[in-house]
Amino acid sequence: MSNQGARAFARIMKSLSTIEANELKAAFLSFGLVFMLMAAYYILRPVRDAMSSNWTDAALSTLWTFTFVFGVIATAVYGLAVSRVKLRFLVPLVYAFFAATFIALYLLSGKVENLELINKIFYVWVSVFSLFQISVFWSFMSDLYSKEQSKRLFGFITTGASVGAIFGPAIPALFAGILGSNTLLLIASVILCATIPLILYLQSLKRKELGNQTGADAAMMNKSLGGNPLAGYKVFVQSPYLLGIGAFIFLYTGIGSFVYFELKNMLVDFSGDERTRIWALIDLVTNSLTIVTGLFITSRVASKMGLAFTLALIPVFIVGGLLTVALVPMVWVIVALQIFRRAGNYAVTRPAREMLFTVVDRESRFKAKQVIDVVVYRGGDVFWGWSFTGLTAIIGLGVTGIALVGSVIAASWAVLGIYLGRHFSSRDTYRTEHDAAAETAEAIA
């Protein structure tokens, strides 16, 4: 592309997505990175979900419990890596590790006659991977970009995840019958390995083009963070700010569980083919809305209206949606709410939530974040799933009662979003002083 063409393209991108010229390369590569990660996951996801039909509800619930347990264990192992591995190699190592585990599962599946145990291990491990890979990605993004850049760029970057979520399932849909489901593990592993040089190159752009790396900061990248494998839990519980983020995610999982279970129950009278079409419609509309919103709306809302408004926006609309369900308990109302909830989370709430980590230190970003994203998230799934069961099976609440309870949860979620957004704005000085002190100490050492 000529210099004149490059400048014209930069002007177009700035007008459409508020991306500055010096940020274009990093933003598009970040888009490509999350695209590859989500494509790899969505190649494996149909294989995992197809297995669930072989098991009873009790067996599947047991696997969900194991997912939570292994999520806790994986977080501790990751904490050990953070304390021992140089920061510049940490993120590539995570994806190389997951790629190696999927290759190992592929090899085992070809040698073991009884695949039941292997299939259950695969189901649990992919479920752990689904949260871990995206959590580590956003840790990397929050370390790569500044607070101001995150407001403008994270909305654009997050659309890469939705594009990957559309592209990934196409591979098993078209080729699973030809290649076999096991071969899909190798394809996903190759994609994960291909992210490694991209990550290393993005790290170089932090200094060269983004202007976010000092000499002392570069020196810190060549050292580990130290500490013990469980330090992330300590950092999490000692920080009111991080506890607030954890509570925000916990309430989010509550809304997700309530809407999912309610929709599942209302589809009970539909045929299997009709359910498949409805869920496919939800995925298609959700990802389409996410791409449009992430490209053209999220960055402008976060930059002009502030993070408190952005974090509370979707929860407030969900309060209205749940109250509508309480008044009009029809399946298509809940379908519309599910589409809006998921698209709003992917395009608005998720990138806004990740912006919160641009104003914390690296120990919070690389240790406590995975505790929040994996342990709190999966713990929330378990808690709210059983809570829904208790409210319906024991107390006897119907659709209207569940919707009213959900609206209270959503309102609390919105209030917490406002608190976090305001606290985010007040942490500039804290982060500057903290990081400067850390960098000075590192430079002296």
PyMOL commands that set and color helices and strands:
alter all, ss='L'
color gray80, all
select helices_A, chain A and resi 3-17+21-54+57-84+87-109+116-144+147-179+183-208+215-221+231-238+240-266+272-296+298-305+307-327+331-359+362-394+399-425+428-444
alter helices_A, ss='H'
color red, helices_A
deselect
rebuild
show_as cartoon
